[in-house]
Amino acid sequence: MAGSQHPRLPQTDNPTALAKPGGHYSHVAIANGFAFVSGQLPIDAQGNKLADASFEAQAEQVLANVKAALESVGSSIAQLVQVRVYIVEIENWMSFNQIYARWAGEARPARAVVPVPQLHYGFKIEVEATALV
């Protein structure tokens, strides 16, 4: 069709500050001015799975991963629009909320905290996010 625009394919990134994805996905994709961060698990940049770590240590690693993914595409915590959190054991919600508040600072994106029965490798938390670029 004359004059119609084809949508651009999303750009994807797998930053070196994060372990190589464990499946067929990218850590972050950019489309239409948004960064979409895949669910981040408590895995450090060297690929060490923190399944035996405390909930707090897992939460801090996951949020560090989200921040690294955002920064790899020129975004930041301040540009977050929406965050989805999956936690095993809803009793961890209060602890997560405190860790998250320190991490997010003045940013207050829309957020959902969803209790789930289990996650990969026995992890206790997974976080995905959407931000402006």
JOVEN-V862944 format. One record per backbone hydrogen bond with DSSP energy under -1.0 kcal/mol. CO is the residue of the C=O (numbers start at 1). NH is the residue of the N-H. Records with the same first field share a line. If there is no record, write none. Layout:
# JOVEN-V862944
CO->NH ; NH
This chain:
# JOVEN-V862944
1->4
11->30
13->28
15->18
23->25
27->38
28->13
29->36
30->11
31->34
33->133
34->31
35->131
36->29
37->129
40->127
41->43
42->50
44->47
48->44
50->53
54->58
55->59
56->60
57->61
58->62
59->63
60->64
61->65
62->66
63->67
64->68
65->69
66->70
67->71
68->72
70->73 ; 75
71->74
76->79
77->80
79->132
81->110
82->130
83->112
84->128
85->114
86->126
87->116
89->92
90->93
92->96
93->97
94->98
95->99
96->100
97->101
98->102
99->103
100->104
101->105
104->107
110->83
112->85
114->87
119->122
120->123
124->88
126->86
127->40
128->84
129->37
130->81 ; 82
131->35
